[in-house]
Amino acid sequence: MLLCFFTLSLATAITQAARAQSAEDQRFQVELILEDGGRELSCKINSAALSIARYPAGSTFSAAAPDTTITQRPVTTATAENMMGDAVFINIDAPTFPAEMLKALTKRQAQLTGKIVVTDTYSRTIAKTINFDKALLNSFSDQILAYGYAGHMGNMTIAFTCKTVTINGTVIEP
């Protein structure tokens, strides 16, 4: 009898733990919204991460030492201003992007405008809004998994370099 009670309790606990991590019970919903030719394209995303790269004025970066076994070329030095300059990076991970959004994201040299909206599903309020402008796609990755996870066959990851980013109205200066 005690073993039966213990087994039932354990099965209930495992079921509740698995249920608590289902998509329906997530505390926050994160959504990417892009503007494309006057249309708003949106999709749910798993996560977004922001980072900043700042370089002191006049910083220099030297190329790798030249290979002396071949014709020697001068070592080039670049400044932060003529390389990438200061920037805000946004990395976004999603189960997938709808076809129309994928087309907008992958246009060569497209400068994107959009926002990431985080909604608290318990109180139904917006917890955070990240607006970005003049964003250029730096990288795109599509991972496909044979075993799947949470009903998806993989993830897509994109990375932008942005000139303008605001978080809840506060400008993030690169």
DAFENDA-V878464 format. One record per backbone hydrogen bond with DSSP energy under -1.0 kcal/mol. CO is the residue of the C=O (numbers start at 1). NH is the residue of the N-H. If there is no record, write none. Layout:
BEGIN
CO;NH
CO;NH
END
This chain:
BEGIN
1;5
2;6
3;7
4;8
5;9
6;10
7;11
8;12
9;13
10;14
11;15
12;16
13;17
14;18
15;19
16;20
19;22
22;25
23;26
27;121
29;119
30;45
31;117
32;43
33;115
34;41
36;39
39;36
41;34
43;32
47;93
49;91
51;89
53;87
56;59
59;80
61;78
67;70
76;63
78;61
80;85
87;53
88;162
89;51
90;160
91;49
92;158
93;46
93;47
94;156
98;102
99;103
100;104
101;105
102;106
107;110
112;135
113;35
114;132
115;33
116;130
117;31
118;127
118;128
119;29
120;124
125;120
128;118
129;168
130;116
131;166
132;114
133;163
133;164
135;112
136;161
139;159
141;157
143;155
149;152
152;149
153;145
155;143
156;94
157;141
158;92
159;138
159;139
160;90
161;136
162;88
164;133
165;172
166;131
167;170
170;167
END
